[in-house]
Amino acid sequence: RVGLFLGCVADAMFRHVHWATARVLQENGCDVVIPSAQACCGAIHYHNGASGPAVDLMETNAGAFSDPSLDAIIVNVAGCGSMLKDYGHIAEELHGHHSEDPAVKRSADFSHRVRDVQEFLAALGPVKPDGRIDAVVAYQDACHLQHAQKIRQQPRDLLKLIPGVSLRNINEPELCCGAAGSYNLTQPEMADRLGQRKVNALLEVSPDLIVSANAGCSLQIQTHLQRKNSSVPVLHPMELLDLSYRRISLKDYLAGRS
């Protein structure tokens, strides 16, 4: 029994990924709960020094997911996941390292139950999908996933389970795409240079699809693909798994998205 975190930008622009995530979790034997009281993770507020609003959002989310029957709190956005997993440390920092403070304990208890969906599925032992997707896939490692959460292999292992998927390694996989939370707003010139460099590396392997597990990265990559007049679609790993489980053709799915 798991709780699904929706976030703000992800829910507004990538709600279809949440639906795919919920179906994939259900396919793997999970009851999925979506608490209505949840809110933004607070990462943008915290990164920009607005600790008051960030703490309010942390408290809101800790309360929304306080149901003790939840085995895990699942997140499918790398940036949100990094923030959610850090609630305990942030609360300690803002409350003066008083670990007995109820707010600190609530935040720490919340963080300890947060799992990225790919991390969770890999540990659970995923049901092997059997719907074929013939596609060359370039996977983009989001910084908040590979560096902050140390999750690199699990997404690759899940994608390799899908019949027909040919996963290609790209150059400089450790390099940021330039989205980086609010960095692309505060440092647009450097963010653009990083975005161009990342998209060039992705396109070098001639992919049919680019796969990314972070909303900010997906938006950044899509922007730079459009500037290159490239029509290569960008999907979340859960979208591909969901299609394979449901045996829906990639062509039909992409036609329905456009």
Legacy VTK file of the C-alpha trace (Angstrom):
# vtk DataFile Version 3.0
C-alpha trace
ASCII
DATASET POLYDATA
POINTS 258 float
0.000 0.000 0.000
1.740 3.124 -1.205
1.054 6.848 -1.331
1.728 8.640 -4.631
3.216 12.139 -4.484
1.956 14.414 -7.269
3.927 17.651 -6.921
2.970 20.881 -8.673
4.655 21.294 -12.083
4.619 17.528 -12.590
0.895 17.327 -11.898
0.090 20.346 -14.051
2.161 19.336 -17.082
2.776 15.589 -16.762
-0.365 14.187 -15.142
-0.339 11.376 -17.710
2.916 10.208 -16.084
1.143 9.978 -12.722
-1.576 7.818 -14.296
1.089 5.598 -15.878
2.934 5.349 -12.564
-0.220 4.357 -10.687
-1.022 1.654 -13.262
2.531 0.274 -13.153
2.406 0.118 -9.357
-0.976 -1.627 -9.494
0.396 -4.095 -12.040
3.057 -4.905 -9.462
0.574 -5.644 -6.685
0.341 -2.256 -4.994
-2.707 -0.429 -3.702
-2.133 3.222 -4.648
-3.391 6.027 -2.406
-3.294 9.686 -3.493
-3.848 11.968 -0.469
-5.792 15.080 -1.476
-4.147 17.260 1.204
-0.650 17.018 -0.308
1.100 20.084 -1.750
4.227 21.250 -3.614
7.421 19.669 -2.270
8.872 23.109 -1.444
12.185 22.647 -3.268
12.053 25.886 -5.257
11.158 27.857 -2.115
13.943 26.273 -0.087
16.604 26.640 -2.803
15.793 30.334 -3.089
15.979 31.045 0.642
12.234 31.110 1.400
12.501 28.726 4.342
9.185 29.799 5.928
6.981 28.670 3.016
9.181 25.585 2.561
8.587 24.525 6.174
4.837 25.074 5.760
4.818 22.781 2.713
6.925 20.191 4.516
4.428 20.161 7.382
1.526 19.869 4.953
3.036 16.889 3.156
4.150 15.125 6.326
0.573 15.395 7.566
-0.977 14.324 4.264
1.074 11.109 4.162
0.957 10.330 7.899
-1.194 7.203 7.387
0.849 4.458 9.127
-0.555 1.804 6.781
1.462 3.226 3.855
4.503 1.046 3.174
6.168 3.753 1.096
5.663 7.240 -0.308
6.321 7.035 -4.049
7.643 9.901 -6.167
8.309 9.827 -9.917
10.080 13.198 -10.249
13.787 13.249 -9.384
13.852 16.851 -8.133
10.860 16.369 -5.864
12.238 13.074 -4.606
15.525 14.663 -3.568
13.674 17.342 -1.602
11.239 14.909 0.022
14.065 12.598 1.102
15.819 15.589 2.698
12.890 16.821 4.815
14.407 15.377 7.976
17.777 17.103 7.515
16.147 20.379 6.489
13.873 20.327 9.530
16.885 19.714 11.791
18.719 22.610 10.171
15.783 25.015 10.492
14.822 23.901 14.005
18.352 24.050 15.395
19.148 20.322 15.328
16.598 19.526 18.038
15.867 15.956 17.008
13.208 15.650 19.730
11.234 18.525 18.225
7.910 17.052 16.988
8.261 18.871 13.632
11.717 17.359 13.114
10.467 13.886 14.005
7.475 14.179 11.650
9.738 15.296 8.816
12.288 12.548 9.461
9.580 9.870 9.640
8.195 11.138 6.329
11.598 11.175 4.590
12.435 7.641 5.683
9.413 6.320 3.774
10.048 8.194 0.486
11.147 6.096 -2.493
11.669 6.961 -6.120
9.331 4.735 -8.124
12.220 3.084 -9.981
14.127 2.445 -6.763
10.951 0.976 -5.245
10.109 -1.287 -8.178
13.671 -2.590 -8.458
13.658 -3.534 -4.767
10.177 -5.039 -5.022
11.104 -7.265 -7.950
9.063 -6.092 -10.921
6.631 -8.200 -12.902
8.205 -8.589 -16.355
6.193 -6.728 -19.013
5.553 -8.554 -22.292
4.301 -5.868 -24.674
6.899 -5.247 -27.363
8.275 -1.720 -27.966
10.781 -1.672 -30.808
12.734 1.495 -30.131
16.269 2.771 -29.661
16.163 4.588 -26.321
18.563 7.221 -25.024
18.227 7.496 -21.248
19.056 10.814 -19.588
20.291 10.659 -15.991
18.692 13.479 -14.027
21.196 15.033 -11.596
18.702 14.816 -8.733
18.417 11.091 -9.405
21.986 10.000 -10.145
23.889 12.439 -7.918
21.498 13.338 -5.090
19.718 9.983 -4.735
22.442 7.674 -6.137
19.932 5.990 -8.445
21.494 5.067 -11.787
21.130 1.381 -12.518
17.506 0.806 -11.517
15.947 2.858 -14.356
18.181 1.101 -16.879
17.305 -2.333 -15.518
13.577 -1.553 -15.728
13.823 -0.287 -19.304
15.797 -3.384 -20.328
12.897 -5.565 -19.154
10.750 -4.225 -22.005
10.909 -6.483 -25.088
12.293 -4.644 -28.109
13.888 -1.719 -26.252
17.508 -1.083 -27.236
19.096 1.115 -24.577
21.996 3.302 -25.710
24.640 4.907 -23.502
25.341 8.588 -24.147
28.457 10.678 -23.694
28.809 12.696 -20.478
25.857 11.059 -18.693
26.906 12.734 -15.442
26.548 16.236 -16.916
23.623 18.484 -15.926
21.075 19.324 -18.642
20.840 22.904 -17.378
17.344 22.784 -15.897
18.540 22.409 -12.294
15.491 23.678 -10.424
15.475 27.455 -10.788
19.009 27.622 -12.267
17.615 27.900 -15.804
15.778 31.051 -14.691
18.627 32.679 -12.771
21.427 31.647 -15.166
19.693 31.305 -18.556
22.831 31.653 -20.695
24.730 28.857 -18.984
21.564 26.761 -18.737
21.114 27.084 -22.508
24.693 26.005 -23.152
24.245 22.970 -20.941
20.915 22.151 -22.588
22.450 22.257 -26.068
25.338 20.067 -24.958
23.010 17.516 -23.375
20.687 17.323 -26.386
23.658 16.937 -28.739
24.872 13.987 -26.656
21.404 12.409 -26.697
20.948 12.814 -30.447
24.425 11.384 -31.179
23.063 7.870 -30.564
20.197 8.371 -33.090
17.405 7.504 -30.638
13.767 6.864 -31.445
12.959 8.016 -27.914
14.594 10.008 -25.141
13.670 8.893 -21.631
13.991 11.075 -18.538
12.684 10.693 -14.980
12.468 14.373 -14.044
9.903 16.963 -15.113
12.410 19.846 -15.238
14.844 17.843 -17.362
12.062 16.776 -19.734
10.949 20.375 -20.275
14.540 21.536 -20.798
15.309 18.736 -23.274
12.063 19.301 -25.183
12.884 23.005 -25.503
16.286 22.304 -27.035
14.955 19.552 -29.290
12.431 22.036 -30.686
15.224 24.540 -31.349
16.944 21.837 -33.393
13.677 21.014 -35.209
13.946 17.497 -33.812
10.788 15.455 -33.396
12.285 12.824 -31.056
9.733 12.388 -28.237
10.667 12.590 -24.541
8.967 10.091 -22.220
9.175 9.030 -18.591
10.318 5.437 -17.898
6.911 4.723 -16.319
5.189 5.602 -19.598
7.162 2.943 -21.447
6.601 0.323 -18.749
2.890 1.138 -18.694
2.621 0.752 -22.478
4.394 -2.587 -22.341
2.201 -3.891 -19.519
-0.941 -2.805 -21.386
0.391 -3.911 -24.794
-0.359 -0.539 -26.338
1.648 0.440 -29.395
4.107 3.291 -29.005
2.940 4.775 -32.297
-0.687 4.914 -31.152
0.300 6.369 -27.798
2.408 9.130 -29.320
-0.323 9.930 -31.809
-2.758 10.335 -28.928
-0.372 12.675 -27.048
0.145 15.044 -29.976
LINES 1 259
258 0 1 2 3 4 5 6 7 8 9 10 11 12 13 14 15 16 17 18 19 20 21 22 23 24 25 26 27 28 29 30 31 32 33 34 35 36 37 38 39 40 41 42 43 44 45 46 47 48 49 50 51 52 53 54 55 56 57 58 59 60 61 62 63 64 65 66 67 68 69 70 71 72 73 74 75 76 77 78 79 80 81 82 83 84 85 86 87 88 89 90 91 92 93 94 95 96 97 98 99 100 101 102 103 104 105 106 107 108 109 110 111 112 113 114 115 116 117 118 119 120 121 122 123 124 125 126 127 128 129 130 131 132 133 134 135 136 137 138 139 140 141 142 143 144 145 146 147 148 149 150 151 152 153 154 155 156 157 158 159 160 161 162 163 164 165 166 167 168 169 170 171 172 173 174 175 176 177 178 179 180 181 182 183 184 185 186 187 188 189 190 191 192 193 194 195 196 197 198 199 200 201 202 203 204 205 206 207 208 209 210 211 212 213 214 215 216 217 218 219 220 221 222 223 224 225 226 227 228 229 230 231 232 233 234 235 236 237 238 239 240 241 242 243 244 245 246 247 248 249 250 251 252 253 254 255 256 257
